[in-house]
């Protein structure tokens, strides 16, 4: 990989829950197929299991209290300062159940990456898998995109389709969506690490060879 | 195919333009892989090239004048009466640049089939391919669905994803979308002909074995 001659991409991971995508990123870093290093893990919830995963792998963590999060801009100022202090180059949202605001977005323009469990622009919002299932789509999938100041609206970096099999329960659909996430997300971060992801002037993303 | 012991599915085709999807259906009927017969082709425009294709294959055609179409409900009453007269069982919209209204929908509930050149519910409307291209999606596709009284909103029968390749022009995207249409649409009509397409009470579609 082209990153082999340069230093790993320094990332910060934002999460709120079990951290399965954090784990997928950690695993790919440890097996040498993702040229990144996790400089900081930020959790919006002190009881998030993702924090345990981070600590188990010796990663630095930051947990903000409910009181600080009560003012979203102030919270993001604190987070932005910590990301900067840790020399983070890209911010990876991994099950972070909050928006990122100007203090982070202005410090990391088109460098905050998010994952969505549907083929955007379909099924925005917090219940994408259930919504797609209820709609009865025959194809859904996963999107990796840059975050902006609107939910689920920034430039699309990568998408992967999933054929919904006849008779699947919503739980089965969810399991397959998550399996795609755990491959697509590290793969996409690796593209960024290789310097191959570029946002064009029109807001679309090109991937160079 | 299971239709081999029963009579072919009687369809009517509605079009407004060049009729490439009509041609795809005709070709599949003539090569024996689509167990349907086209009982009537309705064009909303007298100069539609699709009419020439229909006549070339000896199909009955109906063209309504602008004056009749000026009253959409009256136009659909005329069309519905003609479809019924020709014993049409399913109505196939194939580049028909108009909505179908109550007179047709009530005669053919969940039996009016439409094609959309995107993965619904993304990119509804008349410029789906361009809109998807401009949005910068990495995956788009084709949807076959039952029409209802809202644009591009009825139960989804089939979808097929298309990976947008780096560097494609919108014309290249369009070419690949149309190629998918010309396979997916006849395949889906064949599923209907085999009696395998069922709309559930919740408005989603199941395909039986």
Boltz contact constraints between the chains, C-beta under 6 A:
constraints:
  - contact:
      token1: [A, 119]
      token2: [B, 139]
      max_distance: 6.0
  - contact:
      token1: [A, 121]
      token2: [B, 122]
      max_distance: 6.0
  - contact:
      token1: [A, 122]
      token2: [B, 121]
      max_distance: 6.0
  - contact:
      token1: [A, 122]
      token2: [B, 122]
      max_distance: 6.0
  - contact:
      token1: [A, 136]
      token2: [B, 156]
      max_distance: 6.0
  - contact:
      token1: [A, 136]
      token2: [B, 204]
      max_distance: 6.0
  - contact:
      token1: [A, 136]
      token2: [B, 205]
      max_distance: 6.0
  - contact:
      token1: [A, 137]
      token2: [B, 156]
      max_distance: 6.0
  - contact:
      token1: [A, 138]
      token2: [B, 156]
      max_distance: 6.0
  - contact:
      token1: [A, 138]
      token2: [B, 158]
      max_distance: 6.0
  - contact:
      token1: [A, 138]
      token2: [B, 159]
      max_distance: 6.0
  - contact:
      token1: [A, 139]
      token2: [B, 119]
      max_distance: 6.0
  - contact:
      token1: [A, 139]
      token2: [B, 159]
      max_distance: 6.0
  - contact:
      token1: [A, 139]
      token2: [B, 161]
      max_distance: 6.0
  - contact:
      token1: [A, 156]
      token2: [B, 136]
      max_distance: 6.0
  - contact:
      token1: [A, 156]
      token2: [B, 137]
      max_distance: 6.0
  - contact:
      token1: [A, 156]
      token2: [B, 138]
      max_distance: 6.0
  - contact:
      token1: [A, 158]
      token2: [B, 138]
      max_distance: 6.0
  - contact:
      token1: [A, 159]
      token2: [B, 138]
      max_distance: 6.0
  - contact:
      token1: [A, 159]
      token2: [B, 139]
      max_distance: 6.0
  - contact:
      token1: [A, 161]
      token2: [B, 139]
      max_distance: 6.0
  - contact:
      token1: [A, 161]
      token2: [B, 161]
      max_distance: 6.0
  - contact:
      token1: [A, 166]
      token2: [B, 207]
      max_distance: 6.0
  - contact:
      token1: [A, 204]
      token2: [B, 136]
      max_distance: 6.0
  - contact:
      token1: [A, 207]
      token2: [B, 166]
      max_distance: 6.0
